[in-house]
């Protein structure tokens, strides 16, 4: 049972991390397309 819970938590963590990277890439691409560049 513990292994199942750990696997689900790991999948959720990976999914959230991937979505965060995807969103940040899309946002930077949209900003550069609009001619607005922000240096973080």
N, CA, C and O of each residue as an XYZ file, in Angstrom:
160
protein
N       0.835     -1.198      0.000
C       0.000      0.000      0.000
C       0.873      1.252      0.000
O       0.609      2.209     -0.728
N       1.915      1.230      0.826
C       2.803      2.398      0.909
C       3.475      2.666     -0.431
O       3.653      3.816     -0.830
N       3.848      1.585     -1.123
C       4.524      1.729     -2.418
C       3.599      2.403     -3.431
O       4.036      3.226     -4.235
N       2.318      2.043     -3.381
C       1.350      2.641     -4.305
C       1.229      4.138     -4.043
O       1.234      4.934     -4.982
N       1.121      4.524     -2.780
C       1.008      5.942     -2.427
C       2.261      6.695     -2.849
O       2.172      7.799     -3.386
N       3.426      6.108     -2.608
C       4.686      6.749     -2.975
C       4.772      6.932     -4.491
O       5.240      7.967     -4.966
N       4.324      5.934     -5.246
C       4.354      6.019     -6.704
C       3.445      7.140     -7.206
O       3.818      7.893     -8.105
N       2.249      7.246     -6.620
C       1.309      8.292     -7.031
C       1.889      9.673     -6.726
O       1.810     10.577     -7.558
N       2.466      9.835     -5.550
C       3.059     11.126     -5.181
C       4.201     11.480     -6.127
O       4.350     12.637     -6.519
N       5.006     10.486     -6.493
C       6.123     10.733     -7.402
C       5.609     11.159     -8.775
O       6.147     12.082     -9.386
N       4.564     10.481     -9.257
C       3.993     10.844    -10.553
C       3.437     12.255    -10.536
O       3.617     13.012    -11.489
N       2.759     12.609     -9.450
C       2.194     13.965     -9.331
C       3.311     15.001     -9.318
O       3.198     16.045     -9.960
N       4.388     14.716     -8.590
C       5.516     15.643     -8.517
C       6.136     15.847     -9.892
O       6.424     16.979    -10.283
N       6.342     14.763    -10.624
C       6.937     14.846    -11.961
C       6.013     15.618    -12.905
O       6.473     16.426    -13.712
N       4.710     15.360    -12.796
C       3.747     16.039    -13.662
C       3.750     17.546    -13.390
O       3.730     18.351    -14.321
N       3.776     17.917    -12.112
C       3.782     19.337    -11.758
C       5.073     20.011    -12.219
O       5.047     21.134    -12.724
N       6.191     19.327    -12.045
C       7.481     19.887    -12.464
C       7.504     20.073    -13.977
O       7.964     21.103    -14.470
N       7.007     19.077    -14.719
C       6.969     19.167    -16.180
C       6.055     20.288    -16.642
O       6.385     21.017    -17.577
N       4.905     20.431    -15.990
C       3.957     21.481    -16.368
C       4.563     22.847    -16.087
O       4.375     23.781    -16.867
N       5.290     22.973    -14.975
C       5.909     24.248    -14.624
C       6.949     24.640    -15.663
O       7.017     25.800    -16.068
N       7.765     23.671    -16.100
C       8.767     23.950    -17.119
C       8.101     24.330    -18.432
O       8.545     25.249    -19.120
N       7.025     23.613    -18.779
C       6.316     23.884    -20.022
C       5.723     25.283    -20.009
O       5.835     26.016    -20.992
N       5.092     25.655    -18.903
C       4.482     26.982    -18.790
C       5.541     28.068    -18.862
O       5.334     29.080    -19.531
N       6.662     27.884    -18.194
C       7.710     28.900    -18.196
C       8.291     29.059    -19.603
O       8.611     30.172    -20.021
N       8.425     27.949    -20.330
C       8.930     28.029    -21.702
C       7.952     28.758    -22.601
O       8.360     29.580    -23.422
N       6.663     28.469    -22.459
C       5.637     29.122    -23.273
C       5.606     30.621    -22.962
O       5.533     31.443    -23.876
N       5.662     30.974    -21.687
C       5.621     32.382    -21.305
C       6.816     33.143    -21.882
O       6.643     34.252    -22.388
N       8.005     32.585    -21.819
C       9.187     33.258    -22.334
C       9.091     33.387    -23.850
O       9.498     34.403    -24.414
N       8.557     32.367    -24.512
C       8.403     32.434    -25.966
C       7.411     33.513    -26.349
O       7.651     34.258    -27.300
N       6.304     33.614    -25.632
C       5.299     34.627    -25.941
C       5.857     36.028    -25.702
O       5.594     36.939    -26.487
N       6.624     36.208    -24.626
C       7.216     37.509    -24.340
C       8.198     37.901    -25.438
O       8.201     39.053    -25.871
N       9.021     36.981    -25.891
C       9.997     37.288    -26.929
C       9.285     37.568    -28.254
O       9.749     38.395    -29.039
N       8.170     36.893    -28.507
C       7.414     37.138    -29.736
C       6.802     38.531    -29.725
O       6.675     39.160    -30.775
N       6.425     39.015    -28.557
C       5.814     40.348    -28.450
C       6.903     41.431    -28.412
O       6.589     42.621    -28.421
N       8.160     41.031    -28.372
C       9.241     42.005    -28.347
C       9.540     42.477    -26.932
O      10.264     43.454    -26.741
N       8.988     41.787    -25.942
C       9.251     42.162    -24.555
C      10.175     41.117    -23.949
O       9.844     39.932    -23.895
N      11.334     41.571    -23.496
C      12.280     40.634    -22.909
C      12.483     40.967    -21.449
O      12.828     42.097    -21.105
N      12.269     39.979    -20.583
C      12.497     40.166    -19.161
C      13.625     39.257    -18.722
O      13.599     38.056    -18.992
N      14.609     39.815    -18.052
C      15.703     38.998    -17.533
C      15.445     38.693    -16.076
O      15.365     39.595    -15.242
N      15.314     37.405    -15.775
C      15.024     37.027    -14.388
C      16.331     36.751    -13.657
O      16.317     36.415    -12.473
